[in-house]
Amino acid sequence: MVGQIADIVAPHGGVDRAKIAIVFEDQRITYADLDRRADVLANILIARGVKPGDRVGILSKNNPGYVDTIMAVSRAGAILVPLNWRLSPVELGWIVRDSAPALLVVEHGLEALVPAEVDVPVLGFEDRGGVHWDDAPGADTPPGVTVAPDDVAMLVYTSGTTGHPKGAMIAHRNFARHVGLDTTPDRWTGIDRDEVCLVVLPLFHVGGLELLLRPLFTGATVVLHREVDLALILSDIGRHRVTMAGLVPTALQMMLDHPQSHATDFTTLRKFLYGAAPIPLPLLKQGLERMRCDFVGTYGMTEANGVCAMLSPADHRDREAARLASVGKPTFDAQLRIVDADGNDVGEGVTGEIMVRGSGVMMGYWRNPEASAETIDADGWLRSGDAGYRDADGYLYICDRVKDMICTGGENVYPAEVESAVFGHPAVAEVAVIGVPDHHWGESVRAVVVPRPGAEVDEADVIAWARARIASYKAPRSVRVIDELPKNATGKILRRAVRAAALAELEKQE
């Protein structure tokens, strides 16, 4: 049995050490290479002063250097903080200050994203034709640091519902069960050692981490892409005879719409995973028809360390079944409840908040005991913030988001954060941010604003104003001006009423 992230590429379970573990551009990296590289970087980190329990941030796109860092930070006994390179410097600055890392690992080309006011040592690297670290070579002997199951392995920051992200503390024991380190690998999606798994989701997301780490534990080969490139995805499926891939629904739609997709040979694909956002039924059926492989639907969240419910390949075989609109049943290591506002379990078909308990649930939020207590109760049940119901057969259906979260292109956006960015615009008196249906992105961020007296609101100017303050994918894609926002008796803006009015307007236009 292995028990920490670093053990994934260490000798275990008869994995062929000479086998190719990672394919990246023109690089071919064996399991033996990964094991040695993890030791080298772990010793570099230790030489730079990193101690057990210290945080190490990484700001990088997908590449083998990122994989090295995941393993090396674990071997040094430290805590990895994956940083979303799509965030603005202001947002990154808050996360860095909150996590207080001893070191930042930064891919060359992304240095400008590091906030100038952040005083943290930086270890730079580039990964073009091989990893080159901005430091002397480290020893390739194991550093000999041990970790306990309850030691924190990662802080994965979630978007903030009140303006600030929170760091979900993922322990080694969470990974040990959830990624498969102390279970048989085929309990997840039937990954075999002969699989070739395409990983394009960003490694700063738990979805990308799962797609990377599970195949590596199994002894499979991972084809790693720097970022989503539709033409490269389509060409690599055939070139590397990919057997397993995963995308968010938006990227799946774009891939199937790409001119090159009609000439792509999908016959090597055995399974395709989708999740992170609801999938329209027409798109799901289009994918099943075109790709002709097993589909696996997933539902999860950062705080549960990824997937906690799945719609199996067998569930997809009846393309007219009502359950295709569901996210499936709990995974082997998760329990689900549906509760009302008072925390009482509701019956079949009744909508309530989804609660999750299991081996993947985080330890809590970093340095935020109040938010931790609000999110995880004394019995270990995690409040998901999602509303849903279960049918008579136990299938879970997502209806809405209790926290009004917007899912756009697989990214989670919280209205309060966007409203805060828009509110300071000199022409805006009040603002409500909602998600509206979008063919490409699933949902699109819309700002509904009330202008200041005598002011004229320019849509492009409001969007530019927001983009200067938050990540571009969070900024509104559209702005609507109205005379008054609906409010309750206490003066709180009724965001759902705003969204209902927007949906009614869209229906009239169709």
Disulfide bonds with the S-S distance in Angstrom:
none
